[in-house]
Amino acid sequence: MLERAGIPAVSICTDAFSASARAMARVLGFPGFEYVAVPHPIASRTEKEIAEMVHAAMPEITRILGVTEHRRDDS
């Protein structure tokens, strides 16, 4: 709903829920809504694995948001 308020947003879901994400976007009036799908599952992953997934997804997230570059904070 942030997009309707003019606030850029990115939805992130696991690939197991891609069909649901497309259906929800269509039902809510955003048939071409872009989202980022990350590998399923999430719950069993380590903190390091999650950080790697986030890093891998950042180019797609920033593309959707219209950001031209992102900085990785390794601290």
Summary of the structure (lengths in Angstrom):
residues: 75
radius of gyration: 13.6
end to end distance: 32.4
largest distance: 40.7
contacts: 146
relative contact order: 0.18
helix: 47%
strand: 11%
